[in-house]
Amino acid sequence: MSGLAFHPAKFFREVRSEVIKVTWPSRKETLVTTGLVFAMAALAALFFFTADQIIGVFVRLLFGAAS
C-alpha cells in the first residue's frame, strides 16, 4: 500500500516538468484556428438550416399543410 501514498511535492515537480514539455501555439496559430472554428460552425449552421427548410417543405407537401 505504501506505493499508493500521495506525495504533494513530488506531484508538483512532475507537473512542472510536464508543463515545460508542452508546445504552446503561437498567437497567430491560435487566431487562425479560432477563425476556422467559427467559419466551420457558421457553415454547419447554414447547412442544417437549409436542410431543415427543405425537409420542412417536403413534410408540409406530404401532409397537405402548405401555408
N, C-alpha and C positions, 0 to 999 in steps of 0.2 A: 504493500500500500504506500510505502514512502515514495515510490516513483510517481505517484499522483499528487504529491504535495504542490501547492502553489507558491511560487517564489516571485513576488512582485518586482524586485529589482532585476532579476533575470528576464522576466517577461518584457519589461520596458526596454532593456538592452536589445532584445531580439526584435521588438517592434521598430526601434530606431534603426537597426541595421537593415531591416526590410524596407523601410521608407526610403532610405538612401538609394536602394536599388531601383526604385520606381522611375520610369522615364515619363516625365510630365510633358504634356503637349504645350507647344508654344501658343502665344496669344492668337496668332494668325490661324493656326490649325484649329483652335477652339472656335473662333468666329466662323470659319468656313464650315466646320462640322455642324455648328448650331444653325447656320443658314440652310444647309442641306436638310436638316431635320425639319425645319419649318416648311421648306418647299415641298418635301415629300408628304408632310401632314396635310398641306393645302391641296396637293394633287389627290391624295386619298379621299379627302372630304369632298372634293369636286366629283370624283369618280362615283362615290357612293350616293351623293345627292342625285346625280344624273341617272344612275341605275335605279334608284328608288322612284324617281319621277316616271321613268319608262315602265317599270313594273306596275306602278300605280295606274297608269293609263290602261294597260292591258287588263288589270283586275277590274277597273271600272267598266271597260267594254265587256268583259266576261260576265259580269253580274248586272249589266244594263243600268248602271247608276251613273251614266255620263252626265256631268254637270258643267 
